[in-house]
Amino acid sequence: MSIAANVVIAVIALLHLWFLILEMFLWTRPSGRRAFGTTAEFAEQSKALAANQGLYNGFLAAGLIWGLCLGGGAGLSVKVFFLGCVLVAGIFGGLTASRKILWIQALPALIGLVLIHLA
């Protein structure tokens, strides 16, 4: 598998760990509210939902890291599966929440999948 694909996958995993931190721990703080454009009132009312969403982002990161740790052969299907999950989540989020999610989540996953299949 190409080094470029693994670098992209690692960056996506790190992004999802950051999403976990933002949604689970910083949601009601100024930095979290600024990242998602929410008010203090909305953030307080939705913090349980955001924490749940953050946990799912952590699972995506864990799966990508697992695939990287398994290596080329054994990790290929794991990487493809979790990149597919990230892609679907990004498309859904882009269509239902914010178009920005298409660029931040879906596009990197698509790039990762393309690089895997080019390797």
Contacts in CASP RR format, 6 or more apart in sequence:
PFRMAT RR
TARGET T0000
AUTHOR 0000-0000-0000
METHOD contacts of the structure
MODEL  1
MSIAANVVIAVIALLHLWFLILEMFLWTRPSGRRAFGTTAEFAEQSKALA
ANQGLYNGFLAAGLIWGLCLGGGAGLSVKVFFLGCVLVAGIFGGLTASRK
ILWIQALPALIGLVLIHLA
1 71 0 8 1.000
1 72 0 8 1.000
1 73 0 8 1.000
1 76 0 8 1.000
1 79 0 8 1.000
1 116 0 8 1.000
1 119 0 8 1.000
2 115 0 8 1.000
2 116 0 8 1.000
2 118 0 8 1.000
2 119 0 8 1.000
4 115 0 8 1.000
5 79 0 8 1.000
5 112 0 8 1.000
5 115 0 8 1.000
5 116 0 8 1.000
5 118 0 8 1.000
5 119 0 8 1.000
6 68 0 8 1.000
8 108 0 8 1.000
8 111 0 8 1.000
8 112 0 8 1.000
8 115 0 8 1.000
9 64 0 8 1.000
9 67 0 8 1.000
9 68 0 8 1.000
9 79 0 8 1.000
9 83 0 8 1.000
9 112 0 8 1.000
10 64 0 8 1.000
10 68 0 8 1.000
11 108 0 8 1.000
12 64 0 8 1.000
12 83 0 8 1.000
12 86 0 8 1.000
12 108 0 8 1.000
12 109 0 8 1.000
12 112 0 8 1.000
13 60 0 8 1.000
13 61 0 8 1.000
13 63 0 8 1.000
13 64 0 8 1.000
13 65 0 8 1.000
13 68 0 8 1.000
14 61 0 8 1.000
15 104 0 8 1.000
15 105 0 8 1.000
15 108 0 8 1.000
16 57 0 8 1.000
16 58 0 8 1.000
16 60 0 8 1.000
16 61 0 8 1.000
16 64 0 8 1.000
16 86 0 8 1.000
17 57 0 8 1.000
17 58 0 8 1.000
17 61 0 8 1.000
19 54 0 8 1.000
19 57 0 8 1.000
19 58 0 8 1.000
20 54 0 8 1.000
20 55 0 8 1.000
20 57 0 8 1.000
20 58 0 8 1.000
20 61 0 8 1.000
22 31 0 8 1.000
22 32 0 8 1.000
22 35 0 8 1.000
22 36 0 8 1.000
22 54 0 8 1.000
23 50 0 8 1.000
23 51 0 8 1.000
23 53 0 8 1.000
23 54 0 8 1.000
23 57 0 8 1.000
24 50 0 8 1.000
24 51 0 8 1.000
24 54 0 8 1.000
24 55 0 8 1.000
26 32 0 8 1.000
26 35 0 8 1.000
27 33 0 8 1.000
27 36 0 8 1.000
27 43 0 8 1.000
27 46 0 8 1.000
27 47 0 8 1.000
27 50 0 8 1.000
27 51 0 8 1.000
28 40 0 8 1.000
28 43 0 8 1.000
28 44 0 8 1.000
28 47 0 8 1.000
32 38 0 8 1.000
32 43 0 8 1.000
33 39 0 8 1.000
33 40 0 8 1.000
33 43 0 8 1.000
36 43 0 8 1.000
38 46 0 8 1.000
43 50 0 8 1.000
56 89 0 8 1.000
60 82 0 8 1.000
60 85 0 8 1.000
60 86 0 8 1.000
60 89 0 8 1.000
63 78 0 8 1.000
63 82 0 8 1.000
64 79 0 8 1.000
64 82 0 8 1.000
64 83 0 8 1.000
64 86 0 8 1.000
66 75 0 8 1.000
66 78 0 8 1.000
66 82 0 8 1.000
67 74 0 8 1.000
67 75 0 8 1.000
67 78 0 8 1.000
67 79 0 8 1.000
67 82 0 8 1.000
68 75 0 8 1.000
68 79 0 8 1.000
70 78 0 8 1.000
76 116 0 8 1.000
79 116 0 8 1.000
80 113 0 8 1.000
80 116 0 8 1.000
83 109 0 8 1.000
83 112 0 8 1.000
83 113 0 8 1.000
83 116 0 8 1.000
84 109 0 8 1.000
84 113 0 8 1.000
86 105 0 8 1.000
86 106 0 8 1.000
86 108 0 8 1.000
86 109 0 8 1.000
87 106 0 8 1.000
87 109 0 8 1.000
87 110 0 8 1.000
87 113 0 8 1.000
89 105 0 8 1.000
89 106 0 8 1.000
90 101 0 8 1.000
90 102 0 8 1.000
90 105 0 8 1.000
90 106 0 8 1.000
90 109 0 8 1.000
91 102 0 8 1.000
91 106 0 8 1.000
93 101 0 8 1.000
93 102 0 8 1.000
93 105 0 8 1.000
94 100 0 8 1.000
94 101 0 8 1.000
94 102 0 8 1.000
94 106 0 8 1.000
END
